Amino acid sequence: MIPEDVQQFILQNIDSVAQLEGLLLFRANPQTGWNAGTVAQRLYISDGEAADLLVQLAARELLREDASMYQYHPELETIVAKVADTYARSLVPVTHLIHSRPKSRVQEFANAFKIRKEKE
């Protein structure tokens, strides 16, 4: 079972499993500054996906950004630690929660253009 506060945090702040994995990567290396290329290599995603992930986590104040380098923002460590523990113990339920969350309006808007282009 996923604790209520962990569910709330995930639903409000995490859009994908890669984003959660990215946050946990930063948490495990709090003194390290990362750029999109390094994160992409560590998470086995494209540089573009990594760049988006970093921007989104920084916008949610989970990472700090300085000159295209990102670092863990420990202000929310208590809940992030609880998320990490829950994810380690309940990987499948957490991933199901992430995949079941409603898509953001921005994503739906972007997808509308993608679908339109594919039909042309």
C-alpha positions, 0 to 999 in steps of 0.5 A: 500500500502506498501512503497517502502523502506519498500518493499526493506527492507523486500525483502532484510532482511526478509525470513519469517513472523516468522522472521519479528515477531521475529525482532518486538519482539526484537524491542518491548523489546530493552533492553532484551537479548533473547536466542533461547528457549525464542524466540521459546516460544514467537513465537510458533516455534521450538527451531531450527527454532528460532535459525536459525531466530536469526542467520539470523537476526544477520548476517543481523546486525538487532540483536547483539549476545553475548554468545548465547544471542541476543539483538535488534540492534537499528542502523536501527530503522528508517526503522524497525519502518516504517516496524512495522507501515506498518505491523500493518496497512497492515498485509495481504499485508506484509505477501503476500510480504514475501511469494511472495519473491523468495527463496534464493539460499541457501534455494533452495539448501537445498530443493534439498536435502530434495526432493532427500531424500524423493524420496529414 
